[in-house]
Amino acid sequence: MTNIKLYWLPVLSISRVLQKELISQKLTWGFLLTGIVLLFLSVFLGEISIQEKIRVQLHIGLFGINFVAMILAFTLGGFQIHREIERQSCALELVRPIQRSQWCLGQWLGCFATLMLLISTLLVLHFGTIQFVLQSQGASGSLSLQAGWEFRYLLAAFVTLLEAVLFFTFAFLFSMHVRPSLSLACTFVLYLACYWQSDLEFYARKDDEGFFRYAYEVLKWLLPPIDQLKVRNSHFIFNAGAESLNWTQGVLFLSLCFLWILVSFMLAELSFRRKDLV
């Protein structure tokens, strides 16, 4: 127990300092302000729509939150380690009795905490605006709400958070090997591959030689089926009977996400151990 405590104390200290530093940066506040503007835009577009105000507000709001979350995840994962190495702050911290694995884990946790704080704030604001519109303007009259829609919204929020952590960890791994611009490009390619699995399946079926068909079958079990897990839409959240959740895809999505987060961080930590910091 003492060894575990001694290992985690520097990790938590590094993550706490990094989180305070990231929160104090103007770029972080810029992301938060962008998300808030998109939320207000969703409310405005919902107000001018006819009998679809809650659907419009939900879709545009979740799209805006997901957009900000992905940009922030790509930025934190791709630039943080490179910035610390360029400033040589990591070299100064590693002079102390701190292992490279502790420093790497502290950096990941600090970025993770900042990412979760920002996205959770936007999700709470979005949920609050939906509740306000439902109660004050009687918007539920134009939409058949089923009981438990709040829980289904929480499920959609959890998927958004998990997706952001997944691509942040991918970018974190790539940043150990390439420059930030290439790290962002590699992460974006993986992002497109996860979201375009249905399109990849269409082209795989058109392949006569079978190479792309086999390649798609391999990718289908390696990449999380984000495009097939349709939980961020009004049909699922407000009326679960219209489009029920595919639990097979849900379990596969959760398993692959947690597996890739763990594997990507372990590979990043191993790469950082061998990285030349000079």
FENKAWO-V564423 format. One line per field, one symbol per residue. psi: psi as a letter, one per 30 degrees, with the letter a starting at -180 (. if undefined). burial: # if it has 16 or more other ideal C-beta (glycine too) atoms within 10 Angstrom, else .. A space follows every 50 residues. Layout:
psi: ???
burial: ???
//
This chain:
psi: eeeeeeefeeeeeeeeeeeeeeefkeeeeeeeeeeeeeeeeeeeeeeflj ggeeeeeeeeeeeeeeeeeeeeeeeeeffeeeeeeefgeeeeefelikle eeeeeeeeeeeeeeeeeeeeeeeeeeeeeeeeeeeefhfffgkjklkgfe eeeeeeeeeeeeeeeefeeeeeeeffelleeeeeeeeeeeeeeefgeeee eeeeffkeffefeeeeeeeefekkieffiifhlfeeefiffejlkjfeee eeeeeeeeeeeeeeeeeeeeeeegkjf.
burial: .........##..##..##..#.....#..##.###.##..##.##.... .###########.###.###.###########.##....#..#....#.# .##############..##..##.###.##..##....#...#.....#. .##.###.##################...#..##.###.##..#..#..# #..#.......#...#......#######.##.#.###.#........## .##..##..##..##..##.##......
//
